[in-house]
Amino acid sequence: QVQLVESGGGLVQPGGSLRLSCAASGSIFSIFAMGWHRQAPGKQRELVAVRTRGGSTNYSDSVKGRFTISRDNAKNAVYLQMNSLKPEDTGVYYCSADPDVSSVKAGTAQNWGQGTQVTVSS
């Protein structure tokens, strides 16, 4: 088990940037694949980005080229750098962790944070 706490959300204008952080505690962070997901109002939660234990990354088509997922095992943290934000990026962003990257991709990871709100609006 690992406990996850997201931070860094807020209100930003279209075209702006935000950096989300997810702090982990409670287990050996390096064994987990990590993911960022989001849920827009009235929509299902969707996968945004995944980073495996080995460093491979995957992104949804909607954020490819604009978002970057990274991790710092020494700090037990994973980050989501979001650039060129659009109103459709608005939603609650969650980080997840699981030893099995397929579970992270499927949205069935064992461990989830409480979420942080991102609002992109002028």
N, C-alpha and C positions, 0 to 999 in steps of 0.2 A: 504494500500500500504506500501511496505517496499523497501528501496534501498539496494542493495547488491553489495559489492566490494570484489573480490577475490584477493588473493596474495599468494606468496610462490612457484610459479612454477619456473622451470629452467631446466638446463641440468644435468642429473645424470647418472652414469654408471649402467649397469645391476647389480642387487643385492643391490643397494643403497636405500636410504630412502629420502623422502620429506614429509613435513607437509604443507598442504594447509590451508589457513584461509579464512573465508568469514565473513566480517564485515557487520552488518545490522544496518539500521537507518530508522526512519520515522514512526514506528508503534510499537505496543506492541509485541516485538519479541517472547515472550513465547507462544503466541497463534498459532504460525506457525509450521507446520511440515517442515522439512528441508531436502534437498537432494543434492547430488553431482552427476553430469552427466559428460560424456566426449564424445568428437567427434574426432575420428581419421580421418586423411586425406582420402577423398573418401568414408567415411562411415557415416551412420546415427548416430545421437546423441543417446547415450545409458545411462540408469540409472546405477550408480555405487553403491550408498549407500543412505539409507533413515534413518532419525531419527524422530520419532513421538514426539508430545508434551509430551507424557508420558514417553519417554525414550526408547521405543522399536526400534530395528534396523533391517534393512534388507540389504543384500548385493547381488550383482550379483555373480554368481558362479565363474566368472573369477577372482574375487578379494577376495573372502571369505578366511579368515585366514591370509590375508596379509594387508588389509586395515581396518582402524577403523574410524568410524564417531563419533564425540563427539560434544557437545555444551556447552556453558557457557552463561546462560541466563543473568547473572549479567553483562557480557561484551558484550552482544548482538552479539555473534559470534558462528560460527560453524566451525569445523575443520575436515580435512581428513588426518589422518596419514597413509602414504603409505610406506610399507616396502617390501623388496625383489622385487624391481621393475624389470619389464621385458620390453624388447623393444616394445611389444604389448600394453603396458600401455601408450605409447606415444599418445598425443592428447591435445586438448584444454579442460580444466576442468571448468565446470560451477556449481555454486550453485543456488539452487532454493528454493522458500518459498511459502507456501500456507496453509491456514487454514485446507484444506482438503488433507489428506495424499494420497488419491487415485489420486488426481491431480498431486501431486509430482511424484508418481510412474508412472503415464501415460505420464509424460513429458509435461503436460499442465498447470503447475503451473502459477500463476498470476505474479510472480516476479522472475526475473533472473538477475544474474550478467553479467559482460562483458566477463568473462572467463580469465583463466590464462594458459599459455602454459607449458606443461610438455613434456620433451624429454628424453627418456631413450636410451642411445647409448654409445658405447665404442669409 
